[in-house]
Amino acid sequence: MEKNKTLEVYSRFEICPTRAKGVYLYDDHHIKYLDLYGGHGVISIGHGHPHYIHTIKTQLQKISYYSNSVQMPLQELLAQKLTKLSGYDDYRLFLVNSGAEANENALKLASFHTGRTKVISFTRGFHGRTAGALSVTDSPSIFAPINQHHFPVIRLPLNQPAPLIAALKQGDIAAVIIEGIQGIGGLDVPSDSFLKLLSKETKAHGTLLIIDEIQSGYGRSGHFFAHQKSGIQPDIISIAKGMGNGFPIGGILTHPSIKSHLGMLGTTFGGNHLACAAAISVLEVIETEDLLARVYSISQKIKFALSSIKGIKKMKGDGLMLGLEFDFPIKDLRRQLIHSHQIITGASSNPNLLRILPPLTIKLEEIQPFFKALEEILSHH
């Protein structure tokens, strides 16, 4: 096959998966890999889940796509299931195709609602690569010249109340956007007290609070959304990755006070029949297999096992969205894990942090080889 016909923008490992099942990938040489990354946390209910496959196949035989110019009862069914299971019964759902698109629409909706243009985001936050989402992302290296003159963004340090209060006092802030748990930024978690302050202060100043649960949502933290441990309710929640278990879908959940009108937002592919079927099946598996409780339980066991491994400087994150920080860059560690032990893990903007985002269905015995591999590699470091 002739190479280099695709734009070279990705750093890729030299493996080529051809099939997957549960928490495992199998490459073109029939080598089995333990997937502790789930393609950036996308695989929520495991590769090839039978209910997921059955639901998509059944829908494909009926109708796979039509635009939002016709009645879409699957969207309403998805919205009802999602709002009920997440505990946001009175919120409404707008469907898109990806996390970046979800944040684009969240920011746009906040500006429509408030009539304002300024946004507060946080250091090491990541919200996507499209224009608006990139504006609130703290990653200058991926800004093209056209992105340099974005709408006004105030970037603040995470978990520090004083700068936040001072910025909100300006009175012209449309929205504050914050991740439930920072992903690419390095698994830093907004404290409960900071989230409560955010909720209180944004309400006081007529500013909308957007919580980006694109990676940290859908049970990954042990709660349906990571922010729910603090007891607050934001105005807008952006969702994507685990929502479709690999099928492209995203969305925003919006507070009932946020009004909409015809033509306000739109998308060609968002909320199509196949995407909705995939997303509905994910919610059904989360509910029937009680994955939220399982995530909490197995996370405690994983943390306990990791706590006895010498060389791990710090554990970060929550649930099955974990970061292991070391005193050295993890680039070679990741390579050894994948090539010598057939275990796939993730990285972040923190060069010393290993990211763990396995399917929520993972069992303790399935992750045991990771503990052994870590101990072996670290004993020679």
C-alpha positions as CSV (number, residue, x, y, z in Angstrom):
1,M,0.0,0.0,0.0
2,E,1.3,3.5,-0.9
3,K,2.0,5.4,2.2
4,N,1.8,9.1,3.2
5,K,-1.5,9.8,1.5
6,T,-2.9,11.0,4.9
7,L,-1.7,14.1,6.7
8,E,1.0,13.3,9.2
9,V,-0.3,14.9,12.4
10,Y,-0.3,12.0,14.8
11,S,2.5,10.3,16.8
12,R,1.6,6.6,16.5
13,F,2.8,3.4,18.1
14,E,4.0,0.7,15.7
15,I,0.9,-1.5,16.3
16,C,-2.1,-2.0,14.0
17,P,-5.2,-3.3,15.8
18,T,-7.6,-5.3,13.6
19,R,-10.2,-6.4,16.2
20,A,-11.1,-5.8,19.8
21,K,-13.1,-7.5,22.5
22,G,-13.8,-6.4,26.1
23,V,-10.6,-4.8,27.4
24,Y,-8.3,-6.2,24.7
25,L,-7.1,-5.3,21.3
26,Y,-5.6,-7.8,18.8
27,D,-3.2,-6.6,16.1
28,D,-2.5,-7.8,12.6
29,H,0.0,-10.2,14.0
30,H,-2.6,-11.7,16.4
31,I,-0.8,-10.2,19.4
32,K,-3.2,-9.4,22.3
33,Y,-2.9,-6.0,24.1
34,L,-4.5,-4.9,27.3
35,D,-6.2,-1.6,26.6
36,L,-5.9,0.7,29.6
37,Y,-6.5,3.8,27.5
38,G,-9.7,3.2,25.6
39,G,-8.7,5.5,22.8
40,H,-8.6,8.6,25.0
41,G,-11.3,7.3,27.4
42,V,-13.8,6.7,24.6
43,I,-14.4,3.0,25.2
44,S,-16.8,3.1,28.2
45,I,-18.6,-0.3,28.1
46,G,-15.8,-2.3,26.5
47,H,-14.9,-3.2,23.0
48,G,-17.6,-5.1,21.1
49,H,-20.1,-5.2,23.8
50,P,-22.9,-7.6,22.6
51,H,-25.8,-5.3,23.5
52,Y,-24.0,-2.4,21.8
53,I,-23.4,-4.4,18.6
54,H,-27.0,-5.7,18.6
55,T,-28.5,-2.3,19.0
56,I,-26.5,-0.7,16.2
57,K,-27.1,-3.6,13.8
58,T,-30.8,-3.5,14.5
59,Q,-30.9,0.3,13.9
60,L,-28.8,-0.1,10.7
61,Q,-31.4,-2.4,9.3
62,K,-34.1,0.2,9.9
63,I,-32.6,3.6,9.0
64,S,-29.1,4.8,9.6
65,Y,-29.3,8.5,8.9
66,Y,-31.6,11.4,8.1
67,S,-31.1,15.1,8.9
68,N,-32.7,17.1,11.7
69,S,-35.4,18.3,9.2
70,V,-37.6,15.4,10.2
71,Q,-39.1,14.0,13.5
72,M,-36.4,12.2,15.5
73,P,-38.0,10.2,18.4
74,L,-34.6,8.4,19.0
75,Q,-33.2,11.8,20.1
76,E,-36.1,12.2,22.6
77,L,-35.6,8.7,23.9
78,L,-31.9,9.3,24.4
79,A,-32.6,12.6,26.1
80,Q,-35.0,11.0,28.5
81,K,-32.7,8.1,29.4
82,L,-29.7,10.4,29.8
83,T,-31.4,13.0,32.0
84,K,-32.9,10.4,34.2
85,L,-29.8,8.3,34.7
86,S,-27.5,11.3,35.2
87,G,-29.9,13.0,37.7
88,Y,-30.6,16.0,35.5
89,D,-34.3,15.3,34.8
90,D,-35.2,18.9,34.0
91,Y,-32.3,19.6,31.7
92,R,-32.5,19.5,27.9
93,L,-30.2,17.9,25.4
94,F,-28.7,19.2,22.1
95,L,-26.8,16.6,20.1
96,V,-23.6,17.0,18.1
97,N,-20.7,14.8,16.8
98,S,-17.7,15.5,19.1
99,G,-16.4,17.1,22.3
100,A,-15.0,20.1,20.5
101,E,-18.3,20.7,18.8
102,A,-20.1,20.3,22.2
103,N,-18.0,23.0,23.7
104,E,-18.4,25.3,20.7
105,N,-22.2,25.1,21.2
106,A,-21.9,25.5,24.9
107,L,-19.9,28.7,24.6
108,K,-22.2,30.0,21.8
109,L,-25.3,29.3,23.9
110,A,-23.8,31.1,26.9
111,S,-23.1,34.1,24.8
112,F,-26.7,34.0,23.4
113,H,-28.1,33.8,26.9
114,T,-26.0,36.5,28.6
115,G,-25.3,38.8,25.6
116,R,-21.7,38.8,26.7
117,T,-18.4,37.8,25.0
118,K,-15.8,37.2,27.7
119,V,-15.0,33.7,29.0
120,I,-13.0,32.4,32.0
121,S,-11.1,29.2,31.6
122,F,-8.3,27.5,33.6
123,T,-4.6,26.8,33.3
124,R,-3.8,23.4,31.6
125,G,-7.5,23.1,30.6
126,F,-8.2,21.4,27.3
127,H,-11.6,21.8,25.5
128,G,-11.0,21.0,21.9
129,R,-9.3,22.2,18.7
130,T,-12.0,24.1,16.9
131,A,-11.9,27.9,17.0
132,G,-14.0,28.7,20.1
133,A,-13.0,25.6,22.0
134,L,-9.4,26.2,21.2
135,S,-9.7,29.8,22.5
136,V,-10.4,28.4,26.0
137,T,-7.8,25.7,25.7
138,D,-4.4,26.3,27.4
139,S,-2.2,24.9,24.7
140,P,-0.5,27.7,22.7
141,S,1.5,25.2,20.5
142,I,-1.6,24.2,18.7
143,F,-2.8,27.8,17.9
144,A,-2.6,28.7,14.3
145,P,-2.0,32.4,13.4
146,I,-5.8,32.7,12.7
147,N,-6.5,31.6,16.3
148,Q,-4.3,34.3,17.9
149,H,-7.1,36.9,17.8
150,H,-9.8,34.9,19.5
151,F,-12.6,36.2,21.6
152,P,-11.5,37.5,25.0
153,V,-10.5,34.8,27.4
154,I,-9.3,35.2,31.0
155,R,-7.1,32.2,32.0
156,L,-7.0,31.6,35.7
157,P,-5.2,29.1,38.0
158,L,-7.3,26.1,39.1
159,N,-8.5,25.9,42.7
160,Q,-7.5,29.5,43.6
161,P,-10.6,31.6,44.7
162,A,-9.2,35.1,44.8
163,P,-8.4,35.5,41.0
164,L,-11.8,34.0,40.2
165,I,-13.8,36.4,42.4
166,A,-11.8,39.3,41.0
167,A,-12.5,38.4,37.4
168,L,-16.2,37.7,37.9
169,K,-16.6,41.1,39.6
170,Q,-16.0,42.7,36.2
171,G,-19.6,41.8,35.5
172,D,-19.1,41.1,31.7
173,I,-18.3,37.4,31.8
174,A,-20.5,35.2,29.6
175,A,-19.3,31.9,31.0
176,V,-16.8,30.0,33.1
177,I,-15.7,26.7,31.6
178,I,-13.9,24.0,33.6
179,E,-13.3,20.3,33.3
180,G,-14.8,17.9,35.8
181,I,-11.3,16.4,35.9
182,Q,-8.5,17.7,33.7
183,G,-7.6,15.2,31.1
184,I,-4.7,16.2,28.8
185,G,-3.7,18.8,31.4
186,G,-2.6,16.1,33.9
187,L,-5.5,14.8,35.9
188,D,-5.8,17.8,38.3
189,V,-9.3,17.8,40.0
190,P,-11.2,21.0,40.9
191,S,-11.8,20.8,44.6
192,D,-15.4,20.5,46.0
193,S,-15.0,23.9,47.7
194,F,-13.8,25.5,44.5
195,L,-16.7,24.1,42.5
196,K,-19.2,25.3,45.1
197,L,-17.6,28.7,45.0
198,L,-17.8,28.7,41.2
199,S,-21.5,27.8,41.4
200,K,-22.3,30.5,43.9
201,E,-20.2,33.3,42.2
202,T,-21.4,32.6,38.7
203,K,-25.0,32.8,39.8
204,A,-24.4,36.0,41.7
205,H,-22.9,37.7,38.6
206,G,-25.3,36.3,35.9
207,T,-22.5,34.2,34.4
208,L,-23.2,30.7,33.1
209,L,-21.1,27.8,34.5
210,I,-20.1,25.2,31.9
211,I,-18.6,22.0,33.1
212,D,-16.7,20.0,30.5
213,E,-17.4,16.3,31.3
214,I,-16.3,15.1,27.9
215,Q,-13.7,12.8,29.3
216,S,-14.6,12.7,33.0
217,G,-18.3,12.0,32.5
218,Y,-20.4,8.9,31.8
219,G,-19.4,7.1,35.0
220,R,-15.6,7.4,34.6
221,S,-15.2,9.1,38.0
222,G,-17.6,6.7,39.9
223,H,-20.3,9.4,39.6
224,F,-22.2,9.9,36.4
225,F,-20.5,13.2,36.1
226,A,-17.3,14.0,38.1
227,H,-18.6,17.3,39.4
228,Q,-21.6,15.6,41.1
229,K,-19.4,14.7,44.1
230,S,-19.5,18.4,45.0
231,G,-23.3,18.6,45.0
232,I,-23.5,21.5,42.5
233,Q,-25.5,21.8,39.2
234,P,-23.9,23.8,36.4
235,D,-25.9,25.6,33.7
236,I,-24.4,23.6,30.8
237,I,-22.6,20.2,30.8
238,S,-20.7,19.2,27.7
239,I,-20.4,15.5,26.9
240,A,-18.8,13.2,24.3
241,K,-16.1,10.5,24.5
242,G,-17.7,7.7,26.5
243,M,-21.2,8.6,25.2
244,G,-21.1,6.4,22.1
245,N,-18.4,3.8,23.1
246,G,-16.6,4.7,19.9
247,F,-19.4,5.9,17.7
248,P,-19.0,9.7,17.1
249,I,-21.5,11.6,19.2
250,G,-21.4,14.5,21.6
251,G,-23.9,16.9,23.2
252,I,-24.7,19.5,25.8
253,L,-27.2,19.3,28.6
254,T,-28.7,22.7,29.4
255,H,-30.5,24.1,32.4
256,P,-34.2,24.8,31.8
257,S,-33.7,28.5,32.3
258,I,-31.7,28.6,29.0
259,K,-34.1,29.3,26.2
260,S,-33.7,28.3,22.6
261,H,-35.2,29.4,19.3
262,L,-35.4,27.9,15.8
263,G,-32.1,28.1,13.9
264,M,-30.1,29.1,17.0
265,L,-27.9,26.0,16.8
266,G,-27.6,23.3,14.1
267,T,-25.6,20.3,12.8
268,T,-25.9,18.1,9.8
269,F,-24.9,14.8,11.4
270,G,-25.5,15.5,15.1
271,G,-28.1,13.2,16.7
272,N,-28.5,10.9,13.7
273,H,-30.2,7.6,14.0
274,L,-27.1,5.4,14.4
275,A,-25.5,7.7,16.9
276,C,-28.6,7.8,19.0
277,A,-28.9,4.0,19.0
278,A,-25.2,3.7,20.0
279,A,-25.7,6.2,22.8
280,I,-28.9,4.6,24.1
281,S,-27.2,1.2,24.3
282,V,-24.3,2.7,26.3
283,L,-26.8,4.1,28.9
284,E,-28.7,0.8,29.0
285,V,-25.4,-1.1,29.8
286,I,-24.3,1.4,32.4
287,E,-27.7,0.9,34.1
288,T,-28.2,-2.8,33.8
289,E,-24.6,-3.7,34.7
290,D,-24.5,-1.1,37.5
291,L,-21.2,0.3,36.2
292,L,-21.1,3.4,38.4
293,A,-20.9,1.2,41.5
294,R,-18.4,-1.1,39.8
295,V,-16.2,1.8,38.8
296,Y,-16.1,3.1,42.4
297,S,-15.3,-0.4,43.8
298,I,-12.6,-1.4,41.3
299,S,-11.0,2.0,41.5
300,Q,-10.5,1.6,45.3
301,K,-8.8,-1.8,44.6
302,I,-6.7,-0.4,41.9
303,K,-5.5,2.5,44.0
304,F,-4.7,0.1,46.9
305,A,-2.6,-2.1,44.6
306,L,-0.8,0.9,43.1
307,S,0.0,2.4,46.5
308,S,2.3,-0.5,47.2
309,I,4.4,0.0,44.1
310,K,7.6,1.8,44.8
311,G,8.5,4.6,42.3
312,I,5.0,6.1,41.9
313,K,5.4,9.6,43.2
314,K,1.7,10.5,43.2
315,M,-1.7,9.3,42.2
316,K,-4.1,11.8,40.6
317,G,-7.7,11.8,39.2
318,D,-10.6,9.7,40.4
319,G,-12.5,6.5,39.5
320,L,-11.1,5.0,36.3
321,M,-9.6,8.3,35.2
322,L,-6.2,8.0,36.9
323,G,-2.8,9.6,36.6
324,L,0.4,8.1,37.9
325,E,3.1,10.7,38.4
326,F,6.8,9.7,38.5
327,D,10.1,11.5,39.0
328,F,11.0,11.0,35.4
329,P,9.5,11.4,31.9
330,I,7.2,8.4,31.1
331,K,7.9,8.2,27.4
332,D,10.2,5.2,27.7
333,L,7.9,3.6,30.3
334,R,5.0,3.7,27.9
335,R,7.1,2.2,25.2
336,Q,8.2,-0.6,27.4
337,L,4.6,-1.2,28.6
338,I,3.3,-1.5,25.0
339,H,6.2,-3.3,23.3
340,S,7.4,-5.6,26.1
341,H,4.2,-6.2,28.1
342,Q,1.5,-5.4,25.5
343,I,-0.2,-2.8,27.7
344,I,-1.6,0.4,26.2
345,T,-1.6,3.5,28.4
346,G,-1.8,7.3,27.8
347,A,0.2,10.4,28.3
348,S,-0.6,14.1,29.1
349,S,1.0,17.5,28.9
350,N,2.8,16.6,32.1
351,P,5.7,14.6,30.7
352,N,6.0,12.6,34.0
353,L,2.4,11.5,34.2
354,L,1.0,8.2,32.9
355,R,-2.7,8.3,32.1
356,I,-5.0,5.3,32.8
357,L,-8.5,5.3,31.2
358,P,-9.6,1.7,30.8
359,P,-13.1,0.6,29.8
360,L,-15.5,0.8,32.8
361,T,-16.2,-2.9,32.5
362,I,-12.6,-3.9,33.4
363,K,-12.1,-6.5,36.1
364,L,-9.4,-6.6,38.8
365,E,-7.9,-9.8,37.4
366,E,-7.6,-8.2,34.0
367,I,-5.6,-5.3,35.2
368,Q,-3.2,-7.4,37.3
369,P,-0.6,-7.7,34.5
370,F,-0.3,-3.9,34.6
371,F,0.8,-4.0,38.3
372,K,3.3,-6.7,37.6
373,A,4.7,-4.9,34.5
374,L,5.1,-1.6,36.4
375,E,6.9,-3.3,39.3
376,E,9.3,-5.0,36.9
377,I,10.0,-1.9,34.8
378,L,10.4,0.3,37.9
379,S,12.8,-2.2,39.6
380,H,15.3,-1.5,36.8
381,H,14.8,2.2,36.6
